[in-house]
Amino acid sequence: MDSLTQIALGSAVSLAAMGRRTAPWKAVLWGGIAGTLPDLDALIDHGDPIADMVLHRAESHALLYLSLLAVPLAWAVARLHGEAGQWKRWAVALWLALVTHPLLDWMTVYGTQLLRPFTDHPYGVGSIFIIDPLYTVPLIVGVVAALAVSGERGLRWNTVGLLLSTAYLAWSVAAQQHVAKIADASLRAFGWPVDRVLVTPTPFNTLAWRVLAVSGDRYAEGFYALADGGKPIRFTLHDRGEALIERFAAQVPVQRVAGFSHGFYRMREQSGHVQLTDLRMGQEPFYTFHFDLGTPAQLQSGQATVTQTWQRPDPATALPALWRRIRGQGGGDGPFGAAAAAR
C-alpha cells in the first residue's frame, strides 16, 4: 500500500494498543514511523530494475524480522520518553505497527515475502489496490479525531476508524470471491482454461475488477463491475510470446519475473530488443513493470542490461473511463472497456 496509508495504519494500531498509557501524540508519532519503516527497502539498489522489483517487500517485510525489531525499538522509545516502565506495552504497540504493514501489503497483488527466511514465496491476496481512499480515509479521520478530542471519546474515534478499515478489507475479499465465481463461469463459456486466473480490483476502488487468465501462448483480459449484475465477462485475447519464453526461460531475469508473477507474464520482441512484462499490475496496453532485456544475443549470453519502461495511460482519458465502468457502462476498446468476445 502507499506510504500515507501505512503511516495511518501504524499510527492507529499503536494508539489503540497504548490507549491512555501515554500521550496520544507519542503513540501516533512512533506508530507512524514504525508503520513506514519496512518500505525503506525501496531505497536499496539491488543492481537492476527486475531485482529491485523482486527483492522489494523481502527481508524488510518478514514477520519474524519485524517481530525481533519491535523489542529494541520499543526499549529505545520508552527510554527516550522516560517511560521505561511501559516498555512492554510499547513493544506490543510497535510490534503491531510493524507487522500490520506487511500484512496489509499482503492484501495487494504485488507479492510480499512474509515468511522469510523460511521461504521467499511472494504472497498476495490481490483484493485491494495499492491506493484505495475508502480504506485509508477512516484511519486518518480516526487518528486525527483522537488527537483533537481528549480522553476516551478520542480513542473511540480511532477504534471506529480501525473497525471500518478492517471491515472494508473483509468486503474486498468477499467482492473478489464473488467476481471470481463470475469469471470462472464466463471463462468456461468462453472455452478458456480456468486453472490460472487472477482477479484484481481496478485503481482506487473495489467496485470494478480486472480478470486475467493465462493459458499456453495467449492470455485473456476482461473487466467486470458489480453494477453489471451478473452479466458474463467479455474478454480480449493477446499473444503471450510462448516461443520467446521457451527460448529464454533459463535466463535469470526471466526466471525472476516468472516466479514473482506466478506465471502471469509475457515476452515480446520489439525493435530488436526482448521485452518482458509482469501482467498483474496494469492493463492492456499499459503496465507498471515492463522491462527491456536488450537484444536476444545479449540476453542469451547473460550480458543483458535491464531497463524499466513506465507505461501509464492518460489520466484525462482513463479516470472518466474508470468511473463509467464502475457504473456498469462498457468502454468499448478503450480503458476498462468491454470489447466483443473473441476466440
JOCORTA-V919346 format. One line per field, one symbol per residue. ss: DSSP state (@ for helix, = for strand, . for the rest). phi: phi as a letter, one per 20 degrees, with the letter a starting at -180 (. if undefined). Layout:
BEGIN
ss = ???
phi = ???
END
This chain:
BEGIN
ss = ..@@@@@@@@@@@@@@@@.....@@@@@@@@@@@@@@@@@@@@.....@@@@@@@...@@@.@@@@@@@@@@@@@@@@@@...@@@@@@@@@@@@@@@@@@@@@@@.....=..........=.........@@@@@@@@@@@@@@@@..@@@@@@@@@@@@@@@@@@@@@@@@@@@@@@@@@@@@@@@@......=====......========..========@@@......=====..@@@@@@@...@@@@@@@@@....======..======...==..==..===...@@@@@@.....==......@@@@@@@@@@@@.................
phi = .ffgfffffgfffffffflefbfgfffffffffffdggffffeeeeobffffffefmdgfdffffffffffffffffffgemcgfdffffffffffffffffffggfeegpcefdfefbdfeeafmecffcbgfefggfffffffffedfmfffffgffffffffffffffffffffffffffgffffffmdfdecccccffgmbcdccddccdbmeccdcbccdgffmnfffddddbfenffffffdgefggfffffffelnebbcbdclndedcceefdpafddcfdccednfgffffemdfdecddfccffgfeffffffffgenefdmeeglfcfffcc
END
